[in-house]
Amino acid sequence: MIIPLIGLGIGVWLGIQSGWVLPYGAMAYAAIGILACMDTVLGGIRSMFEKNFQMNIFVSGFFLNGVVAMGLVWLGKQLNIDLSIAAVVVFGSRIFQNFSQIRRFLLNKREKKDMIGEE
């Protein structure tokens, strides 16, 4: 669990140090892509706790969810429909759902340890 966090920290540090800035026109696509990737990461963490994590599903979901989300935003812009709002609602709700399930797992795990000590 600590290795992904170290990788995330290194990735954020490298991104900040690179000085590379997205063009204004690409920011909407990048924001939705990042949101889709965050959903995949939290889903992967949840599946690790549920002991059904599969690396090939995680990696394909990480990249394909981001690409599909950005493609839908692009298609919406071509059709003059703001599909980014739909993506934010869907991915945002899934992120909160995954986060709440991770939180419940961690809290239940802690309570089980406390109950074992009481017997």
N, C-alpha and C positions, 0 to 999 in steps of 0.2 A: 504494500500500500504506500510505502514511503517513496519508492522509486518513481511512480507516476507523478507524485507531487514535486520531486526534485526535477524531473523532466519538464514539468509545467513551469517551474520557477526559472529554469535555464532558458526555456523558449520565450518567456515573457521578457527576461533580461536581454536576450539576443535581439528581440523585436524592438525594444526600446533603444538599444545601442546602435542598431543599424541606421537609424535616421531616415528610413524609407517611409514615405507618406503616400497614402492612397489618393488618387485623384478624386475630386468631389463627386463626380458622376458614378464612381464605383463604390461609394460608401454605403449606399442602401443595400447593395448586393452583399458586401462583406459583412454588414451587421446581421443580415438574415442567415448568412452562411455560418457565422460564429454562433448564433443562437441555435442553429440546427446541430452544430458540433457539440455545444454544451449539453444539449439534450441527449446526444449519444453517449457522452462521457458519463453523465449521471446515470443513464440507463445501464451502462457497463459496470459502474460501481454497485448499483443495486443488484445486478445479476451476479456479481462476485459474492455479495452477501447471501444471496439465495442459492449459491453454489451451482449455477447453471451458465457460467460465463463461457463464451466461445470466441476465441480471438478472431477467427475469420468473419464472423457475424459483426463483431465490434468494428474491425477495420473497414469492412465494406460499408457498414452503416455510417461510420464517421465521414468517409469521403463522399459516398453517394447521397446521403441525406443533405449534406452541404451543397452539393452540385444541383440536386433536384430543387432544393429550396431557392437557390439563386436563379435557377432556370424559370421557376414559377414567377418570381418577382420580375424577371426580364419579360416574360410573356405577358404579365399583367400590364407592364409599362407599354408594351406594343399595342395592347388592346385598350389602353387608357382605363384600366381597372387597377385599383390599389390593392393588389394581392398581398402586399407586405403586412397589412393589418391582420389578415387571416393567418399568415405564418406566425406573426408575433403571438396571437391568441393561442394557436395550437401548440407551438413550441413552448410558450410561456407556461401554459397549463400543464404540459407534460414535465417540464422542469420542476415545477412546484410539486407535482405528484411524485416524481422520482425522489426529490429531496425529502418529502414527508415520509416516504417508505424507508429511506435510508435512516432518517432520524428515529422512526419507530423501531427499526431493527436494533440500532445502537442502544436506545433506551431500554428495550426489552432484554437485551443481552446483559446490560448492567443490573437490571432488576433480578434476573435469574441468578446472577452471581451473589447478590445480596440475600436472596432467599435460601441459597445453598448454605451460606454461613449461619443461618438462623436455626437450622435443623439440628 
